[in-house]
Amino acid sequence: MFKSLQFRPSGLRLNTENESNTHKYKIVGFSVIMMAVAGYYQNFFGNAVYRSGQLQAEAMGNLKPFNKFWTKYDIQEDDVRKTAGKYY
């Protein structure tokens, strides 16, 4: 099994010459698909970082209000305040 995994130049040449063209096309197609997926994720993440930086800069300049981050504990505490009449 490991005889076909030769990493000497002559062994690599023998392996690639004996490969069928359909197998070569599958490898190239898979690499193109992976390149497209990686590019999409890199573009999405880059845009997300850019948008968050823009919103943060606007919030720091008092052009936009900061959004309060609500957790389930904040909501429960808010409900307790409302029912106790101590909403402040």
Secondary structure, 3 states (H helix, E strand, C coil): CHHHCCCCHHHHHHHHHCCCHHHHHHHHHHHHHHHHHHHHHHHHHHHHHHHHHHHHHHHHCCCCCCCCCCCHHHHHHHHHHHHHCCCC
